[in-house]
Structure formats: structure tokens, C-alpha cells
Amino acid sequence: MVGGGQLARMTHQAAISLGVPLRVLARDPGDSAAQVSADVRIGDERSLDDLRAFAKDCDVLTWDHEHVPQELVQALEEAGTACRPGSAALLHAQDKLVMRERLTSFGAPCPAFARVPSGAPSAFLEAFAREHGLPLVLKATRGGYDGKGVWVLDALDRDAAELVDRLLGEGVDLLVEEHVAFRRELAALVARSPYGQGAAYPVVETVQRDGICHEVVSPAPGLDEDTAAEAQRLALDIAEHLGVTGLLAVELFQTDSGLVVNELAMRPHNSGHWTIEGARTSQFEQHVRAVLDLPLGSTEATAPYAVMVNVLGGDDPDVYFRYVHVMAHDPGVRVHMYGKQVRPGRKIGHVTALGDDLDEVRERARHAADYLRWGPSLKERA
């Protein structure tokens, strides 16, 4: 697995139970997966020499992020390395404009979009706004995550023009989209093997704040069966059309008129962390099964509700000191920490709670995550 982050760390845990040796390419020995994996190679995924050396004697190469340059993945494939997902599929998770063009070509629901030209961009955006209204959503076609590389333009004023000119001047390719008035955000997680077998997990609701996923609820509360089935079919269709092998997470907007595709990820995804305890087969084991072309595992839920809340870094880095309260307060809450240095607002772990009552399960998960971040509340201190 190329990339040494928390996704590789949790994939490594799943590989152990399958008896599958997993080699990790990390940039630094302190990376999340490098701390726990036995076979770690230090290198740069932007170096073809490092990738070739890393891939030697590996049966399959896969990724914990989408930032490996397209031409390097192609070079590995040409040399006979099995890359899953391959370069042709991965491009659609790397380039938002390519993704939008391909999805709309086979009828997947997307917002109206267009490339922002380098010549007279302000006039172009004004014309786009006259057709689709304000605000507009401006995106870098490549890079960006957790809200980075995305700008909402409430007005096409001087500030907006200066932002666009600066980005284009820095060589950033830009995409503009209509602003989607959505009721909530959903995610459909599926897996597909080279053999063509597919599997779909329950559709979840994701709660975003400041571009960061804070909470995931499985299954999405109040989602009717027809819409849930539509989301799963859409995700499986996208996986087939794009030739995805491994996991595919499709982030969706639920609107008054139906579902709209927001983003794609071709790897284990934050919206699927709940599956470690909440599904018969975790997303991490499923990804290993899929890229090795093994039969896929059951996606059946283990409880009526699962709620995953991300643990963000707070002002006090001594998270482990707060374990005692969290574990004693609720022995059923599962804590997963990523071995990352604590910085305010950084994702450093997650907690998951399961149960029959959604309100209770949500409160348990939120309390554990908040306590790990901040410690006792003012009420508890009193």
C-alpha cells in the first residue's frame, strides 16, 4: 500500500487477520502506518525509482491516497505491476473535471459544471452565474481534501476576481460548479473485484463542518428503501463504468429532486470507519479482499445503528490521559487512535458506538470524542 497514513494503518490490521503480508511505502518512519507495520519502506510516492523499488516482489499495489502522479502509475502498469485501482480508474479520483465529464457521459447525476478559462475568467463566471445563479462553487481540479481547494463565491466582486486571477496565475486549473441546495450529505461505499463481483454497504449520513467530516451515522436516518437502493446502484454502476478495483466511496448530496454526486474516493474512506465494528466485514478487510481478487465479505450490519465520530486534536495533547474516563464511562465505545502528533483540529482518531437507539448511540459517540479532545466539560468540572 502506497501511503503511510491511518488508512494504511487500519488496512494493515485487517491484513493481519487474513494472513496477508502488507508492505507500506511511507515518507517518514513516524507516519501512522509506519509505526505499526513490519514491512515499511521509506520513500516518496512522487519518485518512480522509489515506487519501482517498493513494488518489487509485491503481487498487488494499492493506495491509501490519490496523490500518486498519473504518469507514474502508468509506468508501473507498463512494467507489469498490478495496480488496483489502475491508472485509468484512479484518474477520476484525481481530477475533478475528468470525473465530472465521465460521470455525466453515462448519466450519473452531477451539478452543472465547467472549466474556468484562463482568458477573461470573470466574464465567464458572470455568464455561468446568470445561468445557474449564485453562490458558485470554485474548485481546484486536482488536489485538495477536507475542504481545501474549494471556495464558495457568494458574489462575483473584486475579491472573487482577485482570487480567481491569483489561482490561475499560480497555475491552478479551476472548475466551477453550481451550488447544490441539499438537504443532507450521504455516502455510498461499495467494493468491486477484478472478477467483477460487487458489494455495497448500508448508505450512511455524513455530517460535515468546515469541510471536515465530523460524524457518520449508519444507516442514514430516515432514508427510504428506494433512495438507499438507488444510491447503492449508482455507486456500483460508477465502479463498473470506471473499472474500479477495491473500494469506491461516492459522496452524495440528497436534494428535494434526488441524489447528486459530489466526490469520489477509490480507497478506504472516512465514511466507512464505522464498519470495523458495525459490519460483518470491515471496509479495510474488504479492500484487501477486492484488490487480491478474493471473494468479497458480507456487508451486513452488526447492530441497528452505528455512529462514528472523528476525534480532532485539542489544545491539550495528552489524549491518553483521558482514556480512563472514556473507557470507564462507556465500555462499549470503541476507540481508534492513529498515532499522530496532536494539533488543534487535526484528525487524530475516531470513536464508534453501536446500539438500538440512535439518539443514545449518537450521544455516546459524541461524548467520547469530545472528552478525548477537550477533557471534562464545565458542567462535569463543577
Secondary structure, 3 states (H helix, E strand, C coil): CECCCHHHHHHHHHHHHHCCCCEEEECCCCCCCCCCCCEEEECCCCCHHHHHHHHCCCCCECECCCCCCHHHHHHHHHCCCCECCCHHHHHHHHEHHHHHHHHHHCCCCCCCEEECCCCCHHHHHHHHHHHHCCCEEEEECECCCCCCCEEEECCCCHHHHHHHHHHHHCCCCEEEEECCCCCEEEEEEEEECCCCCEEECCCEEEEEECCEEEEEEECCCCCCHHHHHHHHHHHHHHHHHHCCCEEEEEEEEEECCEEEEEEEECCCCHHHCCHHHHECCCHHHHHHHHHCCCCCCCCCECCCEEEEEEEEECCCCCHHHHHHHHHHHCCCCEEEECCCCCCECCEEEEEEEEECCHHHHHHHHHHHHHHHHHCCCHHHHC
